[in-house]
Amino acid sequence: MTEQYDLVVRAASVLIDGVFRPAELGISDGRIAAIDAGPLEGDAYMTLESDEVLLPGIVDTHVHINEPGRTEWEGFATATAAAAAGGVTTVIDMPLNSIPATTTVEALAIKKAVATVAVDTGFWGGAVPENLGNLKPLHEAGVFGFKAFLAPSGVDEFGHLDADQLGAALDEIAALGSLLIVHAEDPGVLDAYANEGGTNYHRFVESRPEAAEVTAIERVIAGVRRTGARAHILHLSSAAALPALRAARADGLPITVETCPHYLTMAEEQVPDGATQFKCCPPIRDESNRDALWQALVDGDIDIVVTDHSPATVELKTRGEGDFGLAWGGIAGLQLGLAAVWTEAARRSIPLASVVGWMSRGPADLVGLGQKGRIAVGADADLVAFAPDTRFTVHKEELLHKNPVCAYDGRELRGVVRRTWVRGLPPGHGELLSR
């Protein structure tokens, strides 16, 4: 008797094990139950258009949702709707800038209670001075690891770790078998290069020099070498840190690295004075640095690409009338990450399969979600119908995240998400994930 699947998806070009080929997928109970065992019989059928390819859903492990407490910046409903529209089927939420921050089991429960999500959603915990020595309860509650800042985070409720506290956190992380994810900028270097701000973007970049990242990353490397703890460097903007990271990884240290679409698709030379929608920390650097980040991805020195979706209200993003010292930092790019990276990758003759590896399987593997980020029998049926050669112009008012501020506004991008499935269903049926 022929097996009947809940849904059969057919496409002339499906990304399987890094290669595009024709395939039929049989989906049952939210999972891929069969590939090419057909012709397959289903209760429903979907055949992709000739200009579409079928991709695994994007996994974004760096998303600031900010609910509760700062839901006017971004909430679960708006963030996960934007995610689905951009082909993102799984997000992992950062422990700030919500109030309370996700630094206790009680705060995690509060966040879960308000989380109505369109895509699958998990949570990072926070490692702050107040909870060091007591990370185990959050680990047992299912967070995917712990985020730490080495310089001030910008919000009072999420303090940064000094050198001794970083060492203590790594000791604790090693004992738990967890993961420390690190915003790596050195506060001493930042203090030494602080300036008066103003509307000139280059002056802002000067205030957060590459040395701040290099110094902090070297401190993390030393801590990992001492403890054996797993560590992950968040939003690498400076290629100057790559030699130290490359050497550490060659020594077998368990350190992984991410960068973000805005560092790969934008450059300091393109940022107008007063355009505070481009402000983020660490900052978007120059074109030669951008080229070096791309080369590091191709060479395997950077592991993944995630958005660091970090929105705020229009008032905060434009505070100071173009003064980079006063405006809030953060790039809202959750809906556009795949298209933005693919646009620049295509210009550099880098294949779509590589982009998807960096944005789907790679992030899923980072957090241990082996059932996501791939099209394989037994994997979750998180799928994206993507038209890679169709172009569109970004209009910030049309994006689904909470506030109409976006550094990509007015850009022409390549690649349109036509449909998204989360465990075989249209978005809107997201589940809360635990480690």
C-alpha positions as CSV (number, residue, x, y, z in Angstrom):
1,M,0.0,0.0,0.0
2,T,1.3,3.4,-1.0
3,E,2.0,5.7,2.0
4,Q,-0.1,8.8,2.2
5,Y,1.7,12.0,3.3
6,D,0.1,15.1,4.8
7,L,1.8,17.2,2.1
8,V,3.9,16.5,-1.0
9,V,6.2,19.3,-2.2
10,R,7.7,19.1,-5.6
11,A,10.4,21.3,-7.1
12,A,12.9,21.2,-10.0
13,S,15.6,22.6,-7.7
14,V,15.8,21.5,-4.0
15,L,18.9,22.1,-1.8
16,I,19.9,18.7,-0.4
17,D,23.3,18.1,1.1
18,G,24.6,21.3,-0.5
19,V,23.5,20.5,-4.0
20,F,20.5,21.7,-6.0
21,R,18.5,18.9,-7.7
22,P,14.9,17.9,-8.6
23,A,13.1,16.2,-5.7
24,E,9.7,15.4,-4.1
25,L,9.3,15.7,-0.4
26,G,6.7,13.8,1.6
27,I,5.8,15.6,4.8
28,S,4.0,14.0,7.7
29,D,3.5,15.2,11.3
30,G,5.6,18.2,10.7
31,R,8.7,16.3,9.5
32,I,10.2,15.3,6.2
33,A,9.2,11.6,6.0
34,A,10.4,10.8,2.4
35,I,12.6,12.3,-0.3
36,D,12.5,10.9,-3.9
37,A,10.6,7.7,-2.9
38,G,7.9,8.5,-5.3
39,P,5.9,9.4,-7.1
40,L,4.6,10.3,-3.6
41,E,0.9,10.4,-2.6
42,G,-0.4,13.1,-0.4
43,D,-3.5,14.8,1.1
44,A,-2.2,18.0,-0.4
45,Y,0.3,19.0,-3.1
46,M,2.5,22.0,-3.7
47,T,4.6,22.3,-6.9
48,L,7.1,25.2,-7.0
49,E,7.2,27.6,-9.9
50,S,9.9,27.3,-12.5
51,D,11.8,30.3,-11.1
52,E,11.7,29.1,-7.5
53,V,14.1,26.9,-5.5
54,L,13.3,25.0,-2.3
55,L,15.5,25.8,0.6
56,P,15.7,24.7,4.3
57,G,14.3,27.4,6.5
58,I,16.8,30.0,7.7
59,V,17.8,29.7,11.4
60,D,18.6,33.1,13.1
61,T,20.3,32.7,16.4
62,H,20.7,36.4,17.1
63,V,17.4,38.2,17.4
64,H,16.4,40.9,20.0
65,I,12.6,40.7,20.5
66,N,12.5,42.9,23.7
67,E,9.1,41.7,25.0
68,P,8.1,42.2,27.7
69,G,9.1,45.6,29.0
70,R,10.2,47.2,25.7
71,T,7.6,45.8,23.4
72,E,7.3,49.2,21.8
73,W,10.7,48.4,20.3
74,E,9.8,44.9,19.1
75,G,7.5,42.1,20.2
76,F,7.1,38.4,19.5
77,A,4.2,38.8,17.1
78,T,5.9,41.5,14.9
79,A,9.4,39.9,15.0
80,T,8.3,36.4,14.1
81,A,6.0,37.7,11.3
82,A,8.9,39.5,9.9
83,A,11.1,36.4,10.3
84,A,8.6,34.2,8.3
85,A,8.3,36.8,5.6
86,G,12.1,36.6,5.2
87,G,12.3,32.8,5.1
88,V,13.4,32.5,8.7
89,T,11.7,29.6,10.4
90,T,13.6,29.5,13.7
91,V,14.8,32.3,15.9
92,I,16.7,32.3,19.2
93,D,15.9,35.4,21.3
94,M,18.5,37.4,23.1
95,P,18.2,38.0,26.8
96,L,18.1,41.8,26.5
97,N,16.5,44.3,25.9
98,S,13.4,42.9,27.6
99,I,12.5,43.8,31.1
100,P,13.1,41.7,33.0
101,A,16.2,40.5,31.2
102,T,16.4,36.7,30.9
103,T,18.9,36.2,33.7
104,T,16.7,34.0,36.0
105,V,14.3,31.1,35.6
106,E,11.5,33.4,36.7
107,A,12.3,35.9,34.0
108,L,12.5,33.2,31.4
109,A,9.0,32.0,32.5
110,I,7.7,35.6,32.1
111,K,9.1,35.8,28.6
112,K,7.6,32.4,27.6
113,A,4.2,33.4,28.9
114,V,3.9,36.4,26.6
115,A,5.5,34.7,23.5
116,T,3.0,34.3,20.8
117,V,5.1,33.3,17.8
118,A,4.7,32.6,14.1
119,V,8.0,30.6,13.8
120,D,9.8,28.3,16.2
121,T,11.5,30.3,19.0
122,G,14.1,29.5,21.6
123,F,15.9,31.6,24.2
124,W,19.4,32.6,25.3
125,G,20.0,33.2,29.0
126,G,22.2,36.1,30.2
127,A,25.4,35.9,32.2
128,V,25.6,39.1,34.3
129,P,27.5,39.9,37.4
130,E,24.5,39.2,39.6
131,N,23.8,35.6,38.5
132,L,27.4,34.2,38.2
133,G,27.6,31.0,40.1
134,N,23.9,30.4,39.6
135,L,23.6,29.7,35.9
136,K,22.7,26.1,36.3
137,P,18.9,26.6,36.9
138,L,18.6,28.5,33.6
139,H,20.7,25.9,31.8
140,E,18.3,23.2,33.2
141,A,15.3,25.3,32.1
142,G,16.5,24.9,28.5
143,V,18.2,28.1,27.4
144,F,20.6,27.5,24.5
145,G,23.5,29.2,26.3
146,F,24.5,32.4,27.9
147,K,25.2,35.8,26.5
148,A,27.7,38.2,28.1
149,F,28.9,41.7,27.4
150,L,32.5,42.7,28.0
151,A,31.6,46.4,27.7
152,P,28.5,48.2,28.8
153,S,25.4,46.9,27.1
154,G,23.5,50.2,27.0
155,V,20.8,49.1,29.4
156,D,21.1,49.2,33.2
157,E,19.5,45.8,33.8
158,F,22.1,43.9,31.9
159,G,25.6,44.5,33.3
160,H,28.9,43.6,31.6
161,L,31.5,41.2,32.9
162,D,35.0,42.4,33.9
163,A,38.0,40.2,33.3
164,D,37.7,38.2,36.5
165,Q,34.0,37.8,36.0
166,L,34.5,36.6,32.4
167,G,36.9,33.9,33.8
168,A,34.3,32.9,36.4
169,A,31.6,32.6,33.7
170,L,33.8,30.5,31.5
171,D,34.5,28.2,34.5
172,E,30.8,27.8,35.1
173,I,30.0,27.3,31.4
174,A,32.6,24.6,31.1
175,A,31.2,22.7,34.1
176,L,27.7,22.9,32.7
177,G,28.8,21.9,29.2
178,S,27.0,25.0,27.9
179,L,28.0,27.8,25.5
180,L,29.0,31.4,26.3
181,I,28.2,33.9,23.5
182,V,30.1,37.1,23.8
183,H,29.7,40.7,22.7
184,A,33.4,41.3,22.5
185,E,34.5,44.9,22.8
186,D,37.0,46.1,25.4
187,P,35.7,48.9,27.7
188,G,39.2,50.3,28.3
189,V,39.8,50.7,24.6
190,L,36.4,52.3,24.1
191,D,37.1,54.7,26.9
192,A,40.4,55.7,25.4
193,Y,38.8,56.4,22.0
194,A,35.6,58.0,23.2
195,N,34.8,61.3,21.4
196,E,32.1,64.0,21.5
197,G,29.9,62.3,19.0
198,G,28.2,64.3,16.3
199,T,26.8,63.6,12.8
200,N,30.0,62.5,11.2
201,Y,29.9,58.7,10.7
202,H,33.7,58.3,10.5
203,R,34.0,59.9,14.0
204,F,31.6,57.3,15.3
205,V,33.7,54.5,13.8
206,E,36.8,56.0,15.4
207,S,35.1,55.9,18.8
208,R,34.8,52.0,18.5
209,P,38.1,51.0,16.9
210,E,39.1,47.6,15.7
211,A,41.4,47.3,18.7
212,A,38.4,47.1,21.0
213,E,37.3,43.9,19.3
214,V,40.8,42.5,19.0
215,T,41.6,43.0,22.7
216,A,38.3,41.6,23.9
217,I,38.5,38.5,21.6
218,E,42.0,37.8,22.7
219,R,40.8,37.8,26.3
220,V,38.0,35.3,25.4
221,I,40.5,33.1,23.6
222,A,42.8,33.1,26.7
223,G,39.8,32.1,28.9
224,V,38.8,29.3,26.6
225,R,42.3,28.0,26.5
226,R,42.4,27.9,30.3
227,T,38.9,26.4,30.9
228,G,38.0,24.4,27.7
229,A,34.6,26.1,27.7
230,R,32.8,26.6,24.4
231,A,32.6,30.3,23.4
232,H,31.0,32.0,20.4
233,I,32.0,35.5,19.2
234,L,29.0,37.5,18.3
235,H,28.6,40.0,15.4
236,L,32.3,40.1,14.3
237,S,32.8,43.4,12.5
238,S,36.6,43.6,12.4
239,A,38.7,41.4,10.2
240,A,41.7,42.5,12.4
241,A,40.6,39.8,14.9
242,L,40.7,37.0,12.4
243,P,44.4,36.0,12.8
244,A,44.0,35.4,16.6
245,L,40.8,33.5,16.0
246,R,42.3,31.4,13.2
247,A,45.3,30.5,15.4
248,A,43.0,29.6,18.4
249,R,40.9,27.4,16.2
250,A,43.9,25.7,14.7
251,D,44.9,24.8,18.2
252,G,41.6,23.1,18.6
253,L,40.0,25.6,20.9
254,P,36.1,25.4,20.8
255,I,35.5,28.9,19.5
256,T,33.0,29.7,16.8
257,V,32.4,33.1,15.1
258,E,29.5,34.9,13.4
259,T,29.1,38.0,11.4
260,C,26.0,39.8,10.2
261,P,24.4,40.9,6.9
262,H,25.0,44.6,7.5
263,Y,28.8,44.0,7.9
264,L,28.8,42.0,4.6
265,T,26.6,44.3,2.5
266,M,27.4,47.8,3.8
267,A,30.6,49.8,4.2
268,E,31.6,53.0,6.0
269,E,32.2,54.8,2.8
270,Q,28.5,54.4,1.9
271,V,27.0,55.8,5.2
272,P,25.9,59.4,5.0
273,D,26.6,61.8,7.9
274,G,23.6,61.9,10.2
275,A,22.2,58.5,8.9
276,T,21.8,57.0,12.4
277,Q,19.7,54.1,11.0
278,F,23.2,52.6,10.2
279,K,24.4,52.9,13.8
280,C,25.3,49.6,15.4
281,C,27.9,48.3,17.8
282,P,30.5,47.2,16.8
283,P,30.2,49.5,13.8
284,I,30.0,48.9,10.0
285,R,33.6,49.3,8.9
286,D,35.2,50.1,5.5
287,E,35.1,48.3,2.2
288,S,38.5,46.5,2.6
289,N,37.3,45.1,5.9
290,R,34.1,43.9,4.3
291,D,36.1,42.1,1.6
292,A,38.1,40.4,4.3
293,L,35.0,39.2,6.1
294,W,33.7,37.6,2.9
295,Q,37.1,35.9,2.4
296,A,36.9,34.6,6.0
297,L,33.5,33.1,5.3
298,V,34.7,31.4,2.2
299,D,37.8,30.1,4.0
300,G,35.8,28.8,6.9
301,D,37.3,31.3,9.5
302,I,33.8,32.7,10.2
303,D,31.1,30.0,10.8
304,I,27.7,31.6,10.4
305,V,25.8,34.7,9.3
306,V,22.9,35.9,11.5
307,T,21.1,39.2,11.6
308,D,21.5,40.7,15.1
309,H,18.1,42.1,14.5
310,S,18.0,44.9,17.1
311,P,15.2,47.4,16.5
312,A,14.1,50.4,18.5
313,T,11.6,53.1,18.2
314,V,11.9,55.8,15.6
315,E,12.4,58.4,18.4
316,L,15.4,56.4,19.8
317,K,17.0,55.7,16.4
318,T,16.8,59.4,15.4
319,R,17.5,60.9,18.8
320,G,19.9,63.8,18.6
321,E,18.9,64.7,15.0
322,G,21.6,62.6,13.4
323,D,24.1,62.6,16.3
324,F,25.7,59.1,16.3
325,G,26.6,59.6,19.9
326,L,23.0,60.1,21.0
327,A,21.0,57.8,18.7
328,W,20.3,54.2,19.8
329,G,22.3,51.5,18.0
330,G,21.0,48.5,16.2
331,I,20.1,47.3,12.7
332,A,16.6,45.9,12.0
333,G,17.2,43.3,9.3
334,L,15.4,40.1,10.3
335,Q,13.1,40.1,7.2
336,L,15.9,41.0,4.8
337,G,18.9,39.0,5.9
338,L,18.7,36.2,3.3
339,A,18.0,38.5,0.4
340,A,20.7,41.0,1.5
341,V,23.5,38.4,1.8
342,W,22.5,36.6,-1.3
343,T,22.5,39.9,-3.3
344,E,26.1,40.5,-2.3
345,A,27.1,36.9,-2.6
346,A,25.8,36.7,-6.1
347,R,27.8,39.9,-7.0
348,R,30.9,38.1,-5.8
349,S,30.0,34.8,-7.6
350,I,29.5,32.9,-4.4
351,P,26.8,30.3,-4.7
352,L,23.4,30.3,-3.0
353,A,24.2,26.9,-1.5
354,S,27.0,28.5,0.5
355,V,24.8,31.4,1.7
356,V,22.2,28.9,3.0
357,G,24.8,26.8,4.7
358,W,26.0,29.9,6.6
359,M,22.5,31.0,7.5
360,S,20.6,27.7,8.0
361,R,22.5,24.5,8.8
362,G,25.4,26.4,10.5
363,P,23.3,28.3,13.1
364,A,21.2,25.2,13.7
365,D,24.3,23.2,14.5
366,L,25.6,25.9,16.7
367,V,22.7,25.6,19.1
368,G,22.3,21.8,18.7
369,L,19.1,21.9,16.6
370,G,20.1,19.0,14.3
371,Q,16.5,18.6,13.1
372,K,16.6,22.1,11.6
373,G,18.5,23.9,8.9
374,R,18.5,21.0,6.4
375,I,16.3,19.1,4.0
376,A,16.7,15.5,5.0
377,V,14.5,12.6,6.1
378,G,13.6,13.1,9.7
379,A,14.3,16.8,9.7
380,D,11.6,19.3,10.6
381,A,9.7,20.4,7.4
382,D,10.9,24.0,7.7
383,L,11.0,25.1,4.1
384,V,11.3,28.2,1.9
385,A,10.2,28.7,-1.7
386,F,12.7,31.3,-2.9
387,A,12.9,33.1,-6.2
388,P,16.7,33.8,-6.3
389,D,16.7,36.0,-9.5
390,T,13.7,38.2,-8.7
391,R,14.6,41.7,-7.5
392,F,12.7,44.1,-5.3
393,T,13.2,47.5,-3.7
394,V,13.1,47.7,0.1
395,H,10.5,50.2,1.5
396,K,10.7,50.4,5.3
397,E,7.0,51.1,5.7
398,E,6.2,47.7,4.1
399,L,8.4,45.6,6.5
400,L,6.7,43.7,9.3
401,H,9.0,44.5,12.2
402,K,7.6,46.9,14.8
403,N,9.1,50.3,13.8
404,P,9.7,51.7,10.3
405,V,13.4,52.2,10.6
406,C,15.7,50.2,8.4
407,A,19.2,50.7,7.0
408,Y,18.2,48.8,3.9
409,D,15.5,51.3,3.0
410,G,15.6,52.1,-0.7
411,R,18.1,49.3,-1.6
412,E,17.4,46.9,-4.5
413,L,17.9,43.4,-3.3
414,R,17.9,40.1,-5.2
415,G,15.8,37.1,-4.0
416,V,12.2,37.0,-3.0
417,V,10.7,34.6,-0.4
418,R,7.4,33.4,-2.0
419,R,6.3,30.9,0.7
420,T,7.4,29.6,4.0
421,W,6.5,26.4,5.9
422,V,7.2,25.9,9.6
423,R,7.1,22.1,10.3
424,G,5.0,21.6,7.2
425,L,2.5,24.3,7.9
426,P,2.1,28.0,7.0
427,P,3.7,30.4,9.6
428,G,1.6,31.1,12.6
429,H,2.0,27.8,14.4
430,G,5.4,28.4,16.0
431,E,6.5,26.5,19.0
432,L,8.7,27.5,21.9
433,L,12.0,25.5,21.9
434,S,14.3,24.3,24.6
435,R,17.8,23.0,24.4
